[in-house]
Amino acid sequence: MSYLIRSVRADEWPAAKELRLLALQDPVAHLAFLETYEQGLARPDSFWRERTAGAAEGAEQAQQIVAEGPDGEWVGTLTVLVEEAGTEDWAGFPVERRQGHVVGVFVRPECRGIGLTEVLFDAGLEWAWSRGLERVRLIVHEDNGRARTFYRRAGFVPSGIVVPLAEDSGGRELEYVLERTRQV
């Protein structure tokens, strides 16, 4: 089976919404995403239109990449956000240099283990490097072992930055980074 790896188009917001809501129902969604299925479901269509347009083909500050099956069904996704130096990230930490931030990684369970996540990451990193970013990071929950194992295989390493979660959860999120290797 062959898959098309590509950036989303702004008018594809219904498919982006559908895949995100599916991701929010994954058994590890509580570790992987900062929102619940109920929160995602309650969002108006205007939210999904804006979110998709902001990360669509041609956007400069974000890019959502999908794996599309032969039947046109979206089976995986990730998004790369550009974080600008001198700003604060979602957790309130200062961003010291212009970098990429990978978020929203998801592959349908029936399509896992066939290399789609690797290909999605390759496309996301290619997009980041083409924007002149020299570093890409992601944040992963300390209890999300499956994701942490994959990120290490993909070349990401722990930076030592720990993001504490809400006091009642007791959990922590860990920053992993990948520095761009210089081409001679």
N, C-alpha and C positions, 0 to 999 in steps of 0.2 A: 504494500500500500504506500502511496506517496502523499506527502503533505506539502502544502504551500505555506511558507513562512513569510509573513508580510505585515506591514503596518496597517492599522485600522483606517477606515475612511469615516469622516464625520457623520455621514448619513447611516452608518451601521450601528447607531446607538442601541437599537433593540437587541441585537446580537450581543453587544458588549454588556448590556444589562442582564440578559439571560445567563451568560457565562459567569458573571460576577455573583449572581444569586445562587448559581449552582456551587461555586467555590465557597460561598458562605455557609453551605450545608455540609461541607466536608467534615469528617470526624475531627480533624485537627484545626478547623477554622478558628476556634477560640484561641489557639496559639499563634496562628499565622496572620490573622487580619485584625484590624483595629475597629471593626464594626461587626454587628451580628446580622444574621439573615433578616430578622425582624426590622432592624434599622434600614437595611438595604431595600427591603420590600416597600417600606413606607416612603421612600424618596420619590418625589414627583418625576415625571418624564423629563421635565426641564433640566433637572439635575443630571440625568443620564445623557441628554443631548450635549450639555455644556462639558461634562467630564470627557465624553468621547471626542468632541471637537478639539478640546485642549491637548489631547494626546494623539491626534490623528496625523496621517501622512502630511508632511510639510510643516507641522508644528515645530517650534524651535526649543521650547522649554520642557517638553515631555514627548514620549513616544510609546504607544501601546502596540505591542507586537503580538500577533496571534498565529497559531498553527491551525490551518484549515484543512480538513479532511477532503478526500476525493468527492464526497457528496456535498461539500460546501459547509458542513457543520464545523463550528469552532471547537477545537478539542484542547487547546492550551493557550496560555497568555502570560505575559509579563509586561510591566511598564517601567521605563527608565525616566526618572525626573532629573532635571538639571537643578542643582543647588548652587546658588551664587555666593561667592566669598563675601563676608561681611553681613550675612543674614543669619537668622536662627532657623534651625531645623524644627520639625514637628514636635520634638521633645524639649525644645528650649535651649539646645546646645548651640554654641556659635559654629558657623560654617567658616572654616579658615581658608579654604580655597575652592575654586569652581570645580564641582565634581558631579558625578552621576549617582543616583540613588535608585536601586532596583526595588520595586514594590509589586504587590499583586501577583505573585508567581502562583500559577495553578495549571495543572494538567488533569483532565478527566481520569478517574481511577482506571477505567478500562484501557487507557492509552499510556499508562505509566510503564516504564521499564523498556521502552523501545527507542529511546534517544531523543524524544521531543524536547525535553527540558534542556538538554545540552544545546540543541539547535536554536531554541528560543534565546538562551543565554548568549550564544555566538552572535545572533542578530542584534540583541540588545547592546552588547559590548561594541559591536561594529558601529552601531549608531552613535554610542557615547564617544568612541575614539574619533569618529568623523566630525564631531562637534568640538574637538580639541581638548576634551576632558582627559586628564592624566590619571584619574583615580575614580573607581566606582565602588560604592559601598552598599551594604544592605544590613538590615537589622533582623535578627532571628531570635525567637524565644529559646531560652536555655533548655526547655523540655522538648523542643521540636527536633529530635534526633535525626529523623529522616532528612529534613531540610539541611541541617548542619553538616551531615555527611556529604550530601550532594554539593553544597557550597565549597567545601574543602576540596573535593574532587575537581571542581571547576576552577580552582586556583585561588579562591578567596581564603584569607587568613584572619583570625581574630585580631582586632586592633588593640584590645584591652579596654575599650570603652564599654561601659555597662549602663544600660538605661533601665532604671527601676520602674516597675509598673505600679499601678494603684496599690495603696497600702494594704487593702483587704485581700489582694491576690497573692502577695508575697513572692511573685515571680519577677524574673529579670529578663531583659532582652540584651543580646550581645551584638556588637557591631563587627562585621566582617568586611574586609577591604581587598580590593585587587588593584594594584598599581599597574599602569600601562607600561609595558616593556618598550624600551626605545629601539627603534629600527635603525640600523646603520646603513 
